[in-house]
Amino acid sequence: MHHSLLYLSKIMCLKAYALNFLAKTHPTYKTFHVPTPLTQLFLSSSFDEFLNMDCCSSQEDPSYAHFRNGARLEEMTVLGKDFSARGRREIRDGSFQFLATLLFGLSLALFVILMGMLMKDLLRKFLSSYESYALPLSSSSPSLAINLSLTVNPKQVWHSMSEEELMRRASMLPLVLSQPHRRTPKVAFMFLARGRLPLEPIWEKFFKGHESFFSIYLHSSPEFTDDVHSESSVFHNRRIPSKPVEWGRASMVDAERRLLANALLDCSNERFVLLSETCIPIFNFTTIYNHLINSNHSFLSSFDDPRPIGRGRYNKRMSPTISIAEWRKGSQWFEVHRKLAIQIVSDRKYYPVFKDHCMPPCYMDEHYLATLVAMISPGLNSNRTITWVDWSTRGSHPKSFLKKDVSEALLNQIRDGSNCTYNGRMTSVCFLFARKFQPSSLEPLLKLSSTLQGF
């Protein structure tokens, strides 16, 4: 009963103020002003003061003590009777327009108040859930409390966050930074390797002199614990917390998402490219950087393959979340921009379906991202990869290149032997990287890098 009176008093306050407004703006309606002590109190206030009045407060205010309990009920009863009598008089006299206008105004005002209360409650719930979801860190990782010094070019990539905490932080981090910050956009080079990088000298030459424009993240087998990189190496201390990876299994996609999440923690990273230990760059750093940073699309292979190695791998148990018409296939090696990277690590809908129902001979690394991106952001993707491989051997794995296979002709064919579209224009620069180059190919690749690639 007490709360009902409080809400009723709020409505009556609004009605009284509406009457006063009409009385001031329409002289013919002045006779309808209700000169009771209650309305005089509210009508003597400005509109801003009225909005700030807490007519529904359950706390006692000494200035309004005489209106509570019986006095308040008596005033509202008198006001309601008077308002009803004047309404009947309006209808009897044929002046229904004012009453209709008044009722419409009161309804609209009540709607605005209710919507305001709803929005306030939703905002409060969002802020409270956001604080518990995005900001706190476990006690095991106090060094990673969110601040700009750790989200802009962090010097350490090793941490003790759990997988869930890492994914949560990576997906929410862009929302934490409320103000723009001066920064140079960078490309994140994410290496998914078994152990050492046998072609590391090529990459050292490639990165030299461009330290402000890239970040490196290395995911390797947990069994490989030796850090053989000197402090002067670009790979020094760039290994992220890693887990075992099995080819063709969900653990491969887990590693890719893990690399993306770690790279997203640096808000300067704008583009994210996945590479293996057998990958090489086929252009110099400046060419590759400009090509990626200036692109309007991501480069992730995604296509509908009607063959048994395409649609034939679809599991009907994925329906209705994923239909066979939405099923896609593509290359594992991708490049994405920041917006799409956030969507990938934030996915909680499609990933569990793939993990439960895509097992060999369904290879998750060939279907998950290709299908996901085609479903959630098809307009952000070019539907092609920028990592070249040779599938002429027609096996389950692409051709490997040894020392005897490396030549200037081969690299030129990779660099200029294709046609594709880039930002709506035709170009012959379709691939920026190539694989699979074995350790024995390092020597000839180093010789060609100075003359052919310019680094």
N, C-alpha and C positions, 0 to 999 in steps of 0.2 A: 504494500500500500504506500509505503514511504517513497519508494522509487517511482511509482506511478505518478504521485503528486509532483515529484521533482521534474519528470519529463513533461507532464502537463503544464507546469509553470513555464517551462522553456517555450512551449508552443504558444502559450498565451502571451508571453513576452514578445514573440515575433509578431503575433497578430496585432498587438497594441502598437508596435512600432510601425507596422504597415498602415494602420489607421492614421497615425500622426503624419506620415509621409504624404498620404493623399490629402489630408486636411491642409497641409502647407502648400501643396502644388495645385490643388483644385479647390478654390474657395467655396464652390457649391457643396462640397462634401464636409465642410467644417462642422456641420451639425452632428456629424457622426462620431466626433471625438468623444472618447469616454473619460471623463474627468475624475477617475477614481484615484485614490492615493497610490495604488500599485502602478497604474499606467503612468501617472505623473512622474513617478520615479524613473521609469525607463524612458519615457518620452523626453525627459529633460536631458538625456545623455546624447552624445553624438553617435553616429552609426558605428564608428570604430570602437567607441566605448561599449556600445551594445554588444558588438561581436565578442568583446573580451570579457563580458559579464559571465560569470559562471552560475547560471540559474539552476544548473543541475548538480551543483556541488553538494556533497553530503556533509561537508564541514560547516560549522556554524560561523557566520560572519556577523560581528556585532552591529554593523551599520544596517543590516537587514533583519535583525532579530525579531522585530515586531511582525514580520510577514510569515514566519514559520508556524507550523502546526495549525490551529484552528483559524487564526487570522488569515493565513495564506489561503486556506480552503474557502473561507467566507468571501474574500476578495475575488477569487476566481469564480465562485458561484454567482456573485453579483455581476461580474463582467460578462459571464456567459449568458445570463438571463437578458441583460441589456442588449448584448450583441444579437441574440435571437429575436428580441422584440423589434429592434431596428431593421433586421432582415425581413421580418414579416411585413413591416411597414413599407419597405422598399418594394416588395412584390405587390402589395396592395395598391400602392401608388403608381405602379407601372414602371418604376425606375430600377429595373432588374440589371441593367448594364453594370452599374457600380458593384453590385454584389457578386456578379459573375467575374468581373475583373479582379475583385478582391480575393475571391476564392482561388482563382487561377494563380494569382501572385503568391498566396500563402502556400499552395500546393508546390509551386516551383521552388519557393524558399525552403520548404520542408525537405524536398528532394535534394537540394544542394547541401543542406545540413547533413542528411543521412549519407550522401555520397562522400562528404568530407570526413565524417566519422569512420566510414568504411576504408577510405584511402589511408587515413591516419593509422588505423589498425593494421592494414596490410603493410604499410611502410615500416611500422614498428616490428612486425614479425620478420620482414625481410632483413632489416638491419641486424636484428638479434641472431637470425640464422646465418647471415653473412659473416658476422664476427666469429661465430663458432665454427664456420666452415672454412673460411679463407685465411684467417689471421693466426690463430694459435699454432704453435709448434710443440711437438712433444719435448719432454725434458731431455731426451737423448740428442736433440739437435738445436741447442740454444744459439749456436753461432749463426744460424740462418734466419734469424728474426728479420721480418721484411723491412728493408730500408733501401734507399737508393744506392748505397755503396755496394750492396749485394745483388741488385737487380740490373745494374749497369756495369758490364764488363767484370764479372766476378773473377777473382784470381784463382780460386779453388773450385774444382768441380766435384771433388769427393765429399760425401756427406753420409749421414746415418739415418736419413728419412726412410720410412717404410714405403713400399710401392704405392699403397693407397694415398699416403700423404703427399708423395711426389706428384702423382697425377692430379690430385686435388689442387695443389699449389700451382702447378703449371697451367691448369685451366682457368684459375681465378686470378692469377697474378696481374694480367692487364687491367682488371677492374680496380686493383688496389692503387695503382698510380693515377691519382686524380688530376695531376697537372702535367702539361707537356714538358719535356726536358730536352735540352740540346744534346744530340747524340749523332754519331755517324752510323748509318745503317750497315749492318754486317751480314755476311753469309756464314752460316754454321755448316761446317764440314763434319759429318757424322760417319765415323768409320766403324763398321760392323766386321770384326776380325776374330780369327781363332786365337791368335797370339801376337807375335811380332808382325811388323809391317815390312816385308822384304823389299818393297819399292820406296821405302821412306826417303832415300836420297833424292828421288825425283820430286817428291812433295816438298822437301826442304828447299830446293831450288825454286819451286813454283811459288811458295809462300814468301820467300825472302823479300824484304822491303815493303811489305803490305800489311804489317802487323795490326794496324788500326781498322782493317776492313774485314777481318775474318775471326771466327772462333772454331776451335777443334774439340771434338768429343770422341773418345775412343771406348768402344764396348768390346771387351775380349773375354775369353773363358776365365772363370774364377780360378781355375787351376794355374793359369799363367799369372804369377805374382811378381815377376822380375820387371822392374822399371829400368830398361836399358838405355833410356834417353838421357842425354846430358842436359844440364840446366840451360844450355844455350839452344836446345832443340825446341821447335814449335810444338812437339808432342810431349814435352816434359810436364808431368802432373795434369795431363788432360784425360786421364782414364776415369770413367764414371763407375759407380757401384754396378757390377754386372752379375748375371746369372747364367747358368748353362743353357745352351741353345742347341736344338736338334733340327736338322734340315727337314723342311716340310711340315713341321709341327707348329702348334700355337706359340711355343717358346720363341720362335723366330720373329713373329709379329710382336710379342711382348718386348723383345730387345729393341725393335724399331720404335715402338711407342716409348720405351724407356729413354732412348736417345733423344727423341723429340721433346719429351718432358724436361729433361735436363737442359737441353738447348734453349727451351722457352724461358727458363729462369733468368736468362740474360735478355733484358727487354730491348737491347740494341740489335739482336738477331732478327732480321727480316725475312731471310730466305734460308731454307733448310734442305740440304742435299745428302742423300744416303749413299755411301760408298763402301766397297769391300777392300780387302788387302790386295786384291789383284787389279784394282782400278788405277788408271792413269789419266791426267788431264791432257787434252789434245790441243789446247790453246793456252796462251799465257794468262796470268791472273787477271790483268786488267780487262781483257776481252770477256772472260767468263763472268767476272763480277758485274760488268755493265750489262751483259746479256741477261743475267738473272734479276738484278735490281730494277731494271727498266721494263721487265716483262709484266704484262697485264694478267698473265695466267700462271698457274702451276704446271709442272711437267710430270704427270703421272699417267702411265699407260692404262687405258681402260677401254675394253671393246667387248662386244657380244660375239662369243665364239660358239657356233652351233655344233661343233665337233664333240666327240666323246671326251676329249681333254678340256672341253669348255663347259657347255651346258650339261654334258654327261656327268659332271661332278656335282651337280646340284642335288641337294638332299631335300625331299619333300617335307621333311619335318621342320624346315626353316620357315615354311608358310604358317601363318599369314604375314609374319614380320618381313620376310624377304620372299618375293615371288620369283619364278624362273625367268619372267620377263625382265626383272631387275638384276639378274645374275650377270656379273661381269668377270673378265679375266684381264690380267695385265702383268707387266714386269714388276719384279720386286723392287728395283732400284728407281727411286723417285726423287723429285725436287718439289717442294711446296712452299708457299708463302705463309706468313705468320697466322693469318686468319684461318686458313685451312688446317695448319698444324694444331691450333687450339681445338678445332672441331674434332680432330682425330683423337687427341688425348682425352677429350671430354666425352667421347662416345661411351654410353652405358647401355644402349639399346641393342645395337647390332653385334657388338663384340661377343657377348655371351652366347648368342645364337650360333655364330661361327665356331666358337670354341667347343660347343657341345656337338655340333653336327658337321663340321668340316674337318675330317681326318683322312689320311691317305687311303685311297688315291686322290682325295681332295686335298690340295696343298694350300693352306690358309694364306701364306705369303703371296700367292698368285691371284687370290680372289678377294680377300677381305678389303683392302684399301681400294681396289678397283671398283668393287660394288658399293662400298660406303660413299666414296666421293661422287659416284654417279647418282646416288640417291639424295645426298644432302646438299651438294654444291656443284652441280654439273657445269654451271656457267663460269666457275672459277678455274676450270681445268682445261688444258689443251688436248688431253687424251693421248698424249705421246710421251715417251721417255727421252731423256737427253743423254743416256748412257748406252753406248753402242756395244753390241755383242754379235758374234757370228754363230748363227744357228744352222749353218749349211751341213753340219754333221748329222742332223736329223736324230739326235739322241735326246736323252732327258737332261743333258747338260750342254751348254754352248762350247764351242771350240776353245782350247787353250793355246796361247801363243808362247813359243819358246824363243831362244836366242836366234835361231836360224830363220824364224818367221818375221822378225822385225826388220822393216825397211822404210825408207822415205815414201815409197809408193803406197805401202799399206796405210801409213798415217794420213797421207793426202787423200786417199780414197775415203777414209773415215771422216775427214774434215769437210770435204766438198762433194762427196759422191751421192748426196741425197737432196731432195727438195721438200720443203714444208712451209707452213705459215708461222709467222712471228708477229704478234700484234696486228694481225689482219693483212700482212704483206708477205709475199713469197720470198724465201731465202734459201740458200744452200747450207747455212749454218744450222744444222738440225741436231748435232751431237756435240757435247762439250767434254765428255769423258768416254773412256772405253775400257773393256775388260774382256777376257781374263788373261792377264799377262803374268807369266810365271817368274820366279826369282831369276832364272837364267837370262831373262830379257832385259835386265837392268842395265848392263853395260852398253848395248847398242841404243837403248832409249836415252841414256845420259848423253851419248855422243850427238844424237839428233836433236836433243832439247834446245841446245844453243842456237842452232841454225834454223830449225823448223818452227819451234814454238817460241823462241825468243826469250828464254829464261835460263 
